[in-house]
Amino acid sequence: MGNVSFDPAAALASAKHEFGEHGGVNMSIEASTTFTVMAAATMPEIFAGRRTVDRDGCFLYARHFNPTVWTLGRELAALEDAEAGYCCASGMAAIAATLLQLCDAGDHVVASSAVYGGTHALLAEFLPAKAGVTATFVPIDDLAAVEAAIGPRTRVLFTETVANPTLVVADLPALAAIAHRHGVALVVDNTFCPVIVTPTRHGADVVVHSLTKFINGASDLVAGAILGKAELIGRLMDLHTGALMLLGPTMDPRAAFEVSMRLPHLPLRIAEHSRRAQILCERLAALDVPVVYPGLPTHPQHALLARLANPGYGAGGLFTIDLGDRARAYRFMEVLQNEHRFGFMAVSLGYAETLMSCSASSTSSELDDAALAAAGIGAGLVRISIGYTGALEDRWAQLHAALVTVGMLGAP
């Protein structure tokens, strides 16, 4: 474990050296839903699992494996220093398929109390009702609480590298040690910080992504990915018990091509998101605005992220400002969007433009009041995914003016 000698940009560049079917510099899009065999006896061999994509190059049906989607999975596996990967229709599909593959009825998951609202609903409501898989939510930065929550039927420890929306940084090496001591798989959602942190280098068994966010970067398609051991990817695609194969959250090959074409500039985009966030947050902190950003020395896990991070990509493009109450948070975002054109009031993140949301009433609204309190998500907390459009000094002036308008700062 550790970051020694791993450069995600270099690993990605090596994996992306693919030729198109006719020698093009870009890979081809394989739009077929089904694939032929040259001998009739080959087909039952594929169905029986005796012919595989990796070993024999045998494709069967697009819900099983598609060459374009498979290639994107290999590229993302290289980015995350994983053995293998496969992509699916959304980040939630990736999370749900992973949990269903690793857990059986009666099994248990320990999860961070601050996770994306859809993930929380999946673990707290859907899986217990539909699959008999239960969950215990704990503060992920309380390692004693994490270990105490693990029981004999615990199969998964689930966390986000950087929590949505509280930006608590998970101590991945310590969590991996706890999980593996109990024979539990550490599953890490790395959506907030691709390139910045490589969870497999710190002991993660499985890494999941919403490709919709930073990795794709254009807010124009929905997609997800699962990266981990080749054995796990094989199980996910098994014709009899594979969660991806049988539940069918298939990624369209055209979407896979689009994501792949945007991977080469992912490191550049991440670095610029981080650079702008760092400058803005340092200025906000200097004015005593209640800002939270892992790149600030005042962040409780600032030193931890510095240890986990790959050098050169900063601390990410997300920060929060606590406006105190929902009314002021709403007014703040309305001023930024409608008066200053600073960004958009919209969920999601990782876009070229800035996206803003009041988490308690949007992306974390699946949590009830007790769960919101346990996660540390206040009613006035605004999550900002900073974009890289416009001049930085203009963006600072707009942000400062909006804070003055809502009474968070005095007039200059």
N, C-alpha and C positions, 0 to 999 in steps of 0.2 A: 504493500500500500504506500501511497505518497505520490508526489508530483514529479519525482526525479525522472528526467529524460523524456517526459511526455509533452508534446506540443499538439493540441487538438487541431490547429489549423494545418499543420504539416501532415498529420494523420489523415485528415479529410482530403487534402490535396492529392495524396497518394491513392486513396480509395476512389477518387473521382476520375482517375485516368481510364476512362471507358470510351471505346469507339462505338459509333452507331453501326447499325446492321450493314450499311453500305459504305462504311469508312468515314462517316461524318464525325466532326469533333464533339458532337453531343450524342448521348445515347439515344436510341430509337424508342418510340412509344409502341409498345406491344398492346394493341387494342383488342386482341382476340379474347373471347370468353372461354374458348375451349381449344385444345391442342391435339394435334394428330400424333399417331405413332406409326412407325414404319412396319411393325410386325404386330399382328393381333395379340400375340401372347404377352406383349409388353404391358398392355393395359391392366390385366389382373395382377401383374407384378407391382405396378404402381399402387393399385388399391390395397395390396397386401403389405405395402411399406418396404418392399424389397428393392425398389428403384426410387431414388430420391433426387431432388433438385441439385443438392450440393455435390453428390457423388456422380450421378449419371446424367444430369441436365434434363431430366424427364419432368415436363410440366403436364398437368392433368386438366385443371379447370380453374378459372380465374378466382373463385372463392378460396381455393386452396393455395396456389402460388401463381403469381403473374410475374413475368420476367422484369418488367419495369419497376413494379412495386418491390420485388425482391432486391433489385439493384439499389434502390433508395434505402432499403433496410441495411444493406451492407455498408453504404456510405455513412449512415447514422451510427452504425455499430463502430466504425472506425473513429468517428467523432467522439464517441463515448467510451472508447477503449474496451468494447465488449466483444465477445466472440461472434455474436450473431444478432440480427434484429429483423423485425417485420413490421410493416406499417398497416394501419387500419383507418377507419372512417372518422375517428375523432379521438381526442384525448380521453374522454370518458369511456369510450370503447376500449382503449388501451388499459385503463385502470380496472374496469370491470372484468375484462377478460383475464387479466393477470390474477386478480383476487379469486376469481372462480376456478382458475387452473390450479392455484396453490392451496385452495381451501375446499373442504368437503362439508356437507351438512353437519352441524354440531361443532365446527371449528370456530376459532376466535382470532380476531385481529386487534392489535394495539396500534392506535393511530394518534398522531398529533392533534391536539384540541383546536389548533388553528390550521385548517386546510380549506381549500376551495369549497364553496357551498355545495356544489354538485357532488363532490367526493364525500362530504359529510353526510348528505342525504342518502347516498348509496350505502354507506357503512352503517348509519344510524337507523335507517328505515327500510330501504329496499331489500338489502341482503338478509337481514333478520327475518323479514316477512316472507320472502320468496325462496330463500335458499337455506335458512337456518344457520347462517353465519353471523355471529355477533361481534360487536366491537366495543372496546373501552378507549375513551379519549383521555389523553393526559398531556400536560405541558411538556413539549418535546425537549425543552431545556432543563427539565428536572429529571436527571438520569436515574435517581433513586425511584421516582414514581414510575418511570418507564419500566424498570426491571420488576418492580412490585406488581405491575399490572399483568405481567406474563404468567400464564397458567399452563396446565398440561395440554390443553387443546389449542393453544396459540400457535398459529402457523406463519403469521406475517407481522412484521413491524413496519408500519407505513408512515412516511414523513415526506414533506416537501423540503428541498434543500434550503430554500428561503421561504418562510411561511406566507401564505396568502390570507389576509393582507397585512399581517402584523410585522412582517419582515424579520421574524426571529430566525436566526441561522441555526440549523441542526448540526450538532457535533457528530458528523458521520462516522469517524473512526470509533468513537466511544459507543455509539448506537450499534455499529456493526459488531463490536466486541460483546455487547450485551446480547444481541440477537443470536449470534453464533454460539455463545455459551449455552443457550437454551435450545439450539437446533431450530431456530426461527429464521426465515428469510427476511432480509432487509430490502424493502421496495422503496425507491426514492423517485418522487416526481421532481424532475429537474427543469420544468418548463420555464421558471423564472431566470435561470442562469446557465443556458447552454454556452459552451466554450469557457465560461468563467470558472465553473467547478466541474470536475469529472468524477461523479460519485463512485464509479467502479474502482477508481484509484484509492478510495478510502473505505472499501469494504462492502459497498452495495452489491447485492445479488442481482437485482433487477432495476433498470432505470426506465421510467415512462415519461412521455412527452405529449403535450398538446402541441402539435406542429403548427397549429393555427396561429400561434403567437410569434415569438421572436424568430424561430427557425424559418418559417415561411416569410414573415415580415410584412406582407402586403394586405392582410385582413381581407383576403378575397376567396379563401377556401378553408374548409374544416378538415383536419386530419390528426392522426395520432400515431405513436410508435411505441414499441416495446423492445428493449435492448437487454441482452443478458447472455447466459450460456446457450450454446447451440442446442443442448438437450431440452431446455425450456421452450425454445422456439419450435423445435420439433414436436413437443407435446401440444403446444398451442394449435398447431396445424394438423394434428392427428385426425384421421378420418372418423374415428370412433369416439374419441373423448376430448378433442381439441376445442377449446372455448372460442377461438377465432374462427376455426373451420366450421363449427356447427352452429354458432350463433350468427355468423355471417356479416360482421361489420366490415365489409370489404372496401378497400381503398380503390378508387378509380385510377387506372394507369395514367390518365392525363393529369390528374392531380399529383401523382407521384413525380411525373416529369417536371411539373411546375415547381414543386418543392426542391427537387434536385438542382434545377437551374439557379436557384437562389442561395444554395449552400456556399458557393465560393466566396460571396461577400458577407456571409454571416459574421465572421470575426471582425470585419471592418465596421459593420453596423453595431455590433455589441460594444465595441470600444467607444464609438461615438455616443451611443445611448449613455454609457457610463460616464464619459467625460462631461457631458452636459449635466447629468444628474449630480455629479460631484460638485461642480461649480455652483449650481443653483442651491444645493443643500448647504454648502459651506456659507453662502451668503445669508440664507434663511436662518441658520443657526446663530450667526453673528448678530442677528437682529432679535434673537430670543423667540423666534417662531417655533412652535412645538412640532418640529420636523423629525422624522425617523428615517434614517438611511444607513445601511451597513457600512458605507464608506466613511462615515463620520466617527471620529475617535470616541464620541459619547455613546455610540451604539454598544449595547451590552456584549455583543458577539463580534465587534469590530476586529479584534485580534484573531479570533477563531476563523473568520472568513479570510483574513490575510494568509493564514496558514493553509487553508483548504484551496485557495484560488490558484489557478494557473496565471502566471505573471503576464501583464500587459493588457488585460481586458477590463480592469476596473471592478467596481462593486455592483454593477447592474443598472438598469434603467428605471427602476421603480423606487418611489419614496412615498411617504404619507405625511399629511398635515392634519392635525387634529383641530378642527374648527370649534369644538366644544359642544355643539348641538346640531341637529339635523337642519333646522331652518337656515342657520348661518352657512352650513356646508353647501346646501342647495344654492343659496344666493351667491356664494363664492364661485361655484362652477358656472352658474348662469352668466355672471359678469365676465369670467374668463372666455367662455365660448361666444356669447352674443355681443359683447361690447368690444372685446379685444382680439377675437379670433385666435386665441392662444392654443386652443385645441378643441376636442369634442367631448361632450358628455356621452359616454358610451362605455359599455363593458368591453372586456378583452384588453390586450396589452401587446407590446412588441411591434407596434405599427410605426410607420415613418412620422405620422402626426401624433401629437400628444393625446392620450385618452384619459378621461377622468371619471371616477365613479365614487359614490358614497357607499362604502362596502356593506354596512349594516342593512341597507335597504335595497341592495342589488346583488352582487356576487356572493354575499354571505347571508342573504335573506332566508336561506333554508334553515339556518340556525335559530332556535328560539332564544328568548331573552337570557335564559340561564347559560346556554351554550355560548352566546355572544360574550357574556360577561367572563366566562371561563377562558375564552380565547383572547380576551383583551381587546375586543372590537367595539369601540364606542360609537354612539349614534352619529357623531360629527366627524368621524374619521374619513378623510378623502384620500383615495389611492390614486396616484398619478403615475402613469407610464409615459415618461418623457420622450418626445419624438426628437428628430434631428432636422426638421425643416425650419426655415427662417433664421435670421441672425440671432445668435445667443444673447447679445445685449438687448435686442428688441424683446425677446422672450422674457428676460429678467425684468425689464421695465413693465411689461404687461402683468407679470406675476405680482410684482411689488404693488402696482396700482390696484389690483383686485384685493389684495390684503388690506390696503388702506380703505378701500370702499366698504368692506365688511367689518371694519373696526379692529382688525388684528394688528395693524400698524398705524402709527400716527402719520399725518400728512408730512411730506418732506419739506 
